[in-house]
Amino acid sequence: MLISFYRKIVDRIDDNEDGYLTTEELKNWIKRVQKRYIYENVAKVWKDYDLNKDNKIAWEEYKQATYGYYLENPEEFQDATDQHSFKKMLPRDERRFKTADLDGDLVATREEFTAFLHPEEFEHMKNIVVLETLEDIDKNGDGFVDQDEYIADMFANEEGGPEPDWVITEREQFSDFRDLNKDGKMDKEEIQHWILPQDYDHALAEARHLVYESDVDKDQKLTKEEVLDNWNMFVGSQATNYGEDLTRNHDEL
């Protein structure tokens, strides 16, 4: 059964139908899978927010669906953590919504709502992604991310012992590659270079990895047999939506 699905997926990836999968074909397919996943995700939640069923989502609809209970019953949120979370996230969501709302009418089309939910995929949302990352990591509120804040975002040394080797390596990464101007901290431009590097294509990197690991004869392209022989590589790959496509009907792909 799995082999049958793999053969169908391989046939779909092979754009020129020559029986081989190239890095370019894999890259294009992975980009299509990524885009499909994003739009399917939006479709799944759309009805939860489009309260008046006009095929648009106004900011007031989203706010009511997401924060309505909190706004109407603030006395039930006595926990300081919950209060802080709602008070922080509501204006943050409003700011992101307004950035995604290109025509400024506070009503999101499906494309605008997609940008709201998946800002990392849209050029005009990159500043929001950077700003939110800065706000999440910048604990002292100085508008920068220093090395300790950078490390604290990924490792909490609660026991106070020596740092693991991988943490030491991350400190070196911060000094050598994150802090570009060597002032001991990352500003917004350096954060963008870190999380949204212009010269890095995730789909291309994944495609190259799949070809490198599966290309037995090293001819820079994959036969159907090479893919099937290395099916475990593809199960964990975006090329099969991390295995989910193997349970789909062929016509859905």
C-alpha contacts under 8 A as a table, 3 or more apart, distances in Angstrom:
res1	aa1	res2	aa2	distance
1	M	4	S	5.15
1	M	5	F	6.50
2	L	5	F	5.13
2	L	6	Y	6.14
2	L	246	L	6.70
3	I	6	Y	5.02
3	I	7	R	6.17
3	I	228	L	7.02
4	S	7	R	5.21
4	S	8	K	6.42
5	F	8	K	5.11
5	F	9	I	6.22
5	F	246	L	5.79
5	F	250	H	7.47
6	Y	9	I	5.08
6	Y	10	V	6.04
6	Y	228	L	7.06
6	Y	246	L	7.15
7	R	10	V	5.11
7	R	11	D	6.18
7	R	224	K	7.03
7	R	228	L	7.97
8	K	11	D	5.11
8	K	12	R	6.35
8	K	250	H	6.88
9	I	12	R	5.08
9	I	13	I	6.27
9	I	240	T	7.96
9	I	250	H	7.87
9	I	253	L	7.81
10	V	13	I	5.13
10	V	14	D	6.20
10	V	21	L	7.60
10	V	224	K	6.71
10	V	227	V	7.99
11	D	14	D	5.24
11	D	15	D	7.92
11	D	17	E	7.27
11	D	19	G	7.84
12	R	15	D	6.79
13	I	21	L	6.99
13	I	25	E	6.19
13	I	26	L	6.49
13	I	29	W	5.90
14	D	17	E	5.21
14	D	18	D	7.09
14	D	19	G	6.78
14	D	20	Y	6.46
14	D	21	L	5.57
14	D	25	E	6.46
15	D	25	E	6.61
17	E	20	Y	7.51
19	G	223	T	6.45
19	G	224	K	7.12
20	Y	221	K	6.06
20	Y	222	L	5.31
20	Y	223	T	4.91
20	Y	224	K	6.97
21	L	25	E	6.13
21	L	26	L	6.67
21	L	221	K	5.42
21	L	222	L	4.88
21	L	223	T	6.50
21	L	224	K	7.95
22	T	25	E	5.18
22	T	26	L	6.24
22	T	211	V	7.71
22	T	220	Q	6.91
22	T	221	K	4.68
22	T	222	L	6.53
23	T	26	L	5.13
23	T	27	K	6.02
23	T	204	L	7.41
23	T	207	A	5.41
23	T	208	R	5.88
23	T	211	V	6.61
23	T	220	Q	7.63
23	T	221	K	6.93
24	E	27	K	5.02
24	E	28	N	6.17
24	E	204	L	7.60
24	E	207	A	7.58
25	E	28	N	5.20
25	E	29	W	6.14
26	L	29	W	5.06
26	L	30	I	6.08
26	L	204	L	7.96
26	L	207	A	5.34
26	L	239	A	7.23
27	K	30	I	5.19
27	K	31	K	6.27
27	K	203	A	5.18
27	K	204	L	5.05
27	K	206	E	7.44
27	K	207	A	5.24
28	N	31	K	5.18
28	N	32	R	6.33
28	N	203	A	7.69
29	W	32	R	5.02
29	W	33	V	6.20
29	W	239	A	6.71
30	I	33	V	4.97
30	I	34	Q	6.09
30	I	203	A	5.83
30	I	207	A	7.72
30	I	238	Q	5.97
30	I	239	A	4.98
31	K	34	Q	5.07
31	K	35	K	6.18
31	K	203	A	6.13
32	R	35	K	5.13
32	R	36	R	6.03
33	V	36	R	5.05
33	V	37	Y	6.08
33	V	238	Q	7.11
33	V	239	A	6.81
33	V	240	T	7.70
33	V	241	N	6.58
34	Q	37	Y	5.18
34	Q	38	I	6.34
34	Q	238	Q	7.37
34	Q	241	N	7.74
35	K	38	I	5.16
35	K	39	Y	6.33
36	R	39	Y	5.29
36	R	40	E	5.99
37	Y	40	E	5.14
37	Y	41	N	6.05
37	Y	241	N	7.90
38	I	41	N	5.12
38	I	42	V	6.39
38	I	114	T	7.58
38	I	118	H	7.36
39	Y	42	V	5.06
39	Y	43	A	6.16
39	Y	114	T	7.14
40	E	43	A	4.96
40	E	44	K	6.23
41	N	44	K	5.23
41	N	45	V	6.75
42	V	45	V	5.51
42	V	46	W	5.85
42	V	113	F	7.79
42	V	114	T	6.25
42	V	117	L	7.60
43	A	46	W	5.13
43	A	47	K	7.73
44	K	47	K	7.34
45	V	48	D	5.38
45	V	49	Y	7.03
46	W	49	Y	5.62
46	W	50	D	6.07
47	K	50	D	5.17
47	K	51	L	7.01
47	K	53	K	7.61
48	D	51	L	6.86
48	D	65	A	7.23
49	Y	57	I	6.34
49	Y	61	E	6.04
49	Y	62	Y	5.42
49	Y	65	A	6.03
50	D	53	K	5.29
50	D	54	D	6.97
50	D	55	N	6.51
50	D	56	K	6.18
50	D	57	I	5.05
50	D	58	A	7.76
50	D	61	E	6.69
50	D	62	Y	7.77
51	L	57	I	7.76
51	L	61	E	6.29
53	K	56	K	7.41
54	D	57	I	7.92
55	N	109	T	7.49
55	N	110	R	7.73
56	K	107	V	6.50
56	K	108	A	5.68
56	K	109	T	5.11
56	K	110	R	6.69
57	I	61	E	6.22
57	I	62	Y	6.74
57	I	107	V	5.56
57	I	108	A	5.04
57	I	109	T	6.68
57	I	110	R	7.94
57	I	113	F	7.43
58	A	61	E	5.14
58	A	62	Y	6.44
58	A	106	L	5.78
58	A	107	V	3.93
58	A	108	A	5.83
59	W	62	Y	5.13
59	W	63	K	6.00
59	W	94	E	7.45
59	W	97	F	7.14
59	W	106	L	5.59
59	W	107	V	6.07
59	W	108	A	7.53
60	E	63	K	5.01
60	E	64	Q	5.96
61	E	64	Q	5.16
61	E	65	A	6.11
62	Y	65	A	5.17
62	Y	66	T	5.98
63	K	66	T	5.23
63	K	67	Y	5.34
63	K	68	G	6.38
63	K	90	L	7.79
64	Q	67	Y	5.46
64	Q	68	G	4.11
64	Q	69	Y	7.70
65	A	68	G	5.80
66	T	69	Y	7.86
67	Y	70	Y	5.31
67	Y	71	L	6.09
67	Y	86	F	7.73
67	Y	90	L	7.45
68	G	71	L	5.15
68	G	72	E	6.07
69	Y	72	E	5.18
69	Y	73	N	5.84
70	Y	73	N	5.18
70	Y	74	P	5.33
70	Y	76	E	7.85
70	Y	77	F	7.27
70	Y	86	F	7.80
71	L	74	P	5.74
73	N	76	E	5.78
73	N	77	F	7.57
74	P	77	F	5.44
74	P	78	Q	7.73
75	E	78	Q	6.23
77	F	80	A	7.84
77	F	82	D	6.31
77	F	83	Q	6.09
78	Q	82	D	7.48
78	Q	83	Q	6.85
79	D	82	D	5.38
79	D	83	Q	6.25
80	A	83	Q	5.06
80	A	84	H	6.03
81	T	84	H	5.15
81	T	85	S	6.06
82	D	85	S	5.03
82	D	86	F	6.23
83	Q	86	F	5.42
83	Q	87	K	6.07
84	H	87	K	5.18
84	H	88	K	5.96
85	S	88	K	5.21
85	S	89	M	6.00
86	F	89	M	5.19
86	F	90	L	5.93
87	K	90	L	5.81
87	K	91	P	7.20
88	K	91	P	6.31
88	K	92	R	6.45
89	M	92	R	4.93
89	M	93	D	5.89
90	L	93	D	5.23
90	L	94	E	6.25
91	P	94	E	4.93
91	P	95	R	6.08
92	R	95	R	5.17
92	R	96	R	6.29
93	D	96	R	5.08
93	D	97	F	5.96
94	E	97	F	5.01
94	E	98	K	6.13
95	R	98	K	5.26
95	R	99	T	6.32
96	R	99	T	5.08
96	R	100	A	6.23
96	R	116	F	6.25
96	R	128	I	6.67
97	F	100	A	5.14
97	F	101	D	6.06
97	F	106	L	7.79
97	F	113	F	7.74
97	F	116	F	5.64
98	K	101	D	4.95
98	K	102	L	7.60
98	K	104	G	6.79
98	K	106	L	6.62
99	T	102	L	6.69
99	T	116	F	7.92
99	T	124	H	7.85
99	T	125	M	6.85
99	T	128	I	7.81
100	A	108	A	7.81
100	A	112	E	5.35
100	A	113	F	6.99
100	A	115	A	5.61
100	A	116	F	5.36
100	A	119	P	7.96
100	A	124	H	7.73
100	A	125	M	6.80
101	D	104	G	5.39
101	D	105	D	7.06
101	D	106	L	6.33
101	D	107	V	6.94
101	D	108	A	5.85
101	D	112	E	5.68
101	D	113	F	7.85
102	L	112	E	7.24
104	G	107	V	7.75
105	D	108	A	7.98
108	A	111	E	7.57
108	A	112	E	5.15
108	A	113	F	5.38
109	T	112	E	5.09
109	T	113	F	6.02
110	R	113	F	5.07
110	R	114	T	6.05
111	E	114	T	5.00
111	E	115	A	6.37
112	E	115	A	5.07
112	E	116	F	6.31
113	F	116	F	4.81
113	F	117	L	6.24
114	T	117	L	5.20
114	T	118	H	5.83
114	T	119	P	7.69
115	A	118	H	5.11
115	A	119	P	4.84
115	A	120	E	7.98
115	A	121	E	7.15
115	A	122	F	6.17
115	A	125	M	7.16
116	F	119	P	5.62
118	H	121	E	5.94
118	H	122	F	7.64
119	P	122	F	5.53
119	P	125	M	5.16
119	P	126	K	6.79
119	P	128	I	7.55
119	P	129	V	6.57
120	E	123	E	7.69
120	E	125	M	6.69
120	E	126	K	6.21
120	E	129	V	6.38
121	E	125	M	7.84
122	F	125	M	5.40
122	F	126	K	6.78
123	E	126	K	5.58
124	H	127	N	7.31
125	M	128	I	5.38
125	M	129	V	6.51
126	K	129	V	5.05
126	K	130	V	6.27
126	K	192	Q	7.98
126	K	196	L	7.87
127	N	130	V	5.13
127	N	131	L	6.06
128	I	131	L	4.99
128	I	132	E	5.99
129	V	132	E	5.30
129	V	133	T	6.16
130	V	133	T	5.14
130	V	134	L	6.18
130	V	188	K	6.48
130	V	191	I	6.41
130	V	192	Q	5.75
130	V	195	I	7.76
131	L	134	L	5.06
131	L	135	E	6.17
131	L	188	K	7.19
132	E	135	E	5.04
132	E	136	D	6.13
133	T	136	D	5.16
133	T	137	I	6.34
133	T	191	I	7.95
134	L	137	I	5.41
134	L	138	D	5.62
134	L	143	G	7.27
134	L	144	F	7.00
134	L	145	V	6.84
134	L	188	K	7.28
134	L	191	I	7.50
135	E	138	D	5.42
135	E	139	K	7.70
135	E	141	G	7.78
135	E	143	G	7.90
136	D	139	K	7.42
137	I	145	V	6.60
137	I	149	E	6.07
137	I	150	Y	6.76
137	I	153	D	6.19
138	D	141	G	5.52
138	D	142	D	7.09
138	D	143	G	6.65
138	D	144	F	6.15
138	D	145	V	5.29
138	D	146	D	7.87
138	D	149	E	6.40
139	K	149	E	6.86
141	G	144	F	7.55
143	G	187	D	7.29
144	F	185	K	6.13
144	F	186	M	5.54
144	F	187	D	5.13
144	F	188	K	7.44
145	V	149	E	5.88
145	V	150	Y	6.26
145	V	185	K	5.33
145	V	186	M	4.98
145	V	187	D	6.80
146	D	149	E	5.36
146	D	150	Y	6.16
146	D	184	G	6.17
146	D	185	K	4.13
146	D	186	M	6.24
147	Q	150	Y	4.97
147	Q	151	I	6.21
147	Q	171	R	6.83
147	Q	174	F	6.58
147	Q	175	S	7.92
147	Q	184	G	6.93
147	Q	185	K	6.40
148	D	151	I	5.14
148	D	152	A	5.96
149	E	152	A	4.96
149	E	153	D	6.25
150	Y	153	D	5.49
150	Y	154	M	7.32
150	Y	174	F	7.87
151	I	154	M	5.53
151	I	155	F	5.87
151	I	167	V	7.22
151	I	170	E	7.33
151	I	171	R	7.14
152	A	155	F	5.05
152	A	156	A	5.68
153	D	156	A	7.71
155	F	167	V	7.52
157	N	160	G	5.43
157	N	161	G	7.03
157	N	163	E	7.33
163	E	167	V	6.12
163	E	168	I	6.71
164	P	167	V	5.41
164	P	168	I	6.61
165	D	168	I	5.07
165	D	169	T	6.21
166	W	169	T	4.93
166	W	170	E	6.21
167	V	170	E	4.90
167	V	171	R	6.28
168	I	171	R	5.09
168	I	172	E	6.44
169	T	172	E	5.05
169	T	173	Q	6.20
170	E	173	Q	4.76
170	E	174	F	6.13
171	R	174	F	5.05
171	R	175	S	6.40
172	E	175	S	5.13
172	E	176	D	5.92
173	Q	176	D	5.16
173	Q	177	F	5.38
173	Q	178	R	6.47
174	F	177	F	5.65
174	F	178	R	4.55
174	F	179	D	5.86
175	S	178	R	6.25
175	S	179	D	5.53
175	S	180	L	7.98
175	S	182	K	7.10
175	S	184	G	7.41
176	D	179	D	6.72
176	D	180	L	7.47
177	F	180	L	6.17
178	R	186	M	6.90
178	R	190	E	6.49
178	R	191	I	7.57
178	R	193	H	7.88
178	R	194	W	6.35
179	D	182	K	5.26
179	D	183	D	6.96
179	D	184	G	6.43
179	D	185	K	5.92
179	D	186	M	5.47
179	D	190	E	6.70
180	L	186	M	7.84
180	L	190	E	6.65
182	K	185	K	7.47
186	M	189	E	7.75
186	M	190	E	5.39
186	M	191	I	6.11
187	D	190	E	5.34
187	D	191	I	6.17
188	K	191	I	4.98
188	K	192	Q	6.15
189	E	192	Q	5.15
189	E	193	H	6.31
190	E	193	H	4.98
190	E	194	W	6.24
191	I	194	W	4.98
191	I	195	I	6.20
191	I	196	L	7.99
192	Q	195	I	5.35
192	Q	196	L	5.15
192	Q	197	P	6.65
193	H	196	L	5.56
193	H	197	P	4.61
193	H	198	Q	7.22
194	W	197	P	5.91
197	P	200	Y	5.56
198	Q	201	D	7.88
200	Y	205	A	7.86
201	D	204	L	5.28
201	D	205	A	6.17
202	H	205	A	5.08
202	H	206	E	6.16
203	A	206	E	5.14
203	A	207	A	6.12
204	L	207	A	5.02
204	L	208	R	6.10
205	A	208	R	5.19
205	A	209	H	6.16
206	E	209	H	5.04
206	E	210	L	6.26
206	E	237	S	7.65
206	E	238	Q	7.72
207	A	210	L	5.18
207	A	211	V	6.29
208	R	211	V	5.20
208	R	212	Y	6.01
209	H	212	Y	5.13
209	H	213	E	6.11
210	L	213	E	5.33
210	L	214	S	5.98
210	L	233	M	7.04
210	L	234	F	7.53
211	V	214	S	5.26
211	V	215	D	5.35
211	V	220	Q	6.77
211	V	221	K	6.56
211	V	222	L	6.65
212	Y	215	D	5.69
212	Y	218	K	7.89
212	Y	220	Q	7.75
213	E	216	V	7.91
213	E	233	M	7.89
214	S	222	L	7.12
214	S	226	E	5.98
214	S	227	V	6.55
214	S	229	D	7.93
214	S	230	N	5.98
214	S	233	M	7.93
215	D	218	K	5.19
215	D	219	D	7.00
215	D	220	Q	6.62
215	D	221	K	6.46
215	D	222	L	5.68
215	D	226	E	6.52
216	V	226	E	6.93
218	K	221	K	7.53
219	D	222	L	7.95
222	L	225	E	7.92
222	L	226	E	5.85
222	L	227	V	6.61
223	T	226	E	5.16
223	T	227	V	6.48
224	K	227	V	5.18
224	K	228	L	6.23
225	E	228	L	5.02
225	E	229	D	5.94
226	E	229	D	5.06
226	E	230	N	6.26
227	V	230	N	5.20
227	V	231	W	5.90
227	V	234	F	7.78
228	L	231	W	4.98
230	N	233	M	5.63
230	N	234	F	7.13
231	W	234	F	5.19
231	W	235	V	6.28
232	N	235	V	5.11
232	N	236	G	6.79
233	M	236	G	5.76
233	M	237	S	6.56
234	F	237	S	4.82
234	F	238	Q	7.76
234	F	239	A	6.58
234	F	240	T	6.37
234	F	242	Y	7.47
234	F	243	G	7.42
235	V	240	T	6.37
235	V	242	Y	5.44
235	V	243	G	4.56
236	G	240	T	7.72
236	G	242	Y	4.75
236	G	243	G	6.42
237	S	240	T	5.91
237	S	241	N	6.43
237	S	242	Y	4.93
237	S	243	G	7.32
238	Q	241	N	4.44
238	Q	242	Y	5.32
239	A	242	Y	7.18
240	T	243	G	5.06
240	T	244	E	6.36
240	T	245	D	5.19
240	T	246	L	6.96
241	N	244	E	5.37
241	N	245	D	5.91
242	Y	245	D	7.65
243	G	246	L	5.58
243	G	247	T	7.75
244	E	247	T	5.78
244	E	248	R	7.05
245	D	248	R	5.06
245	D	253	L	7.26
248	R	252	E	6.52
248	R	253	L	7.22
249	N	252	E	5.46
249	N	253	L	7.18
250	H	253	L	5.59
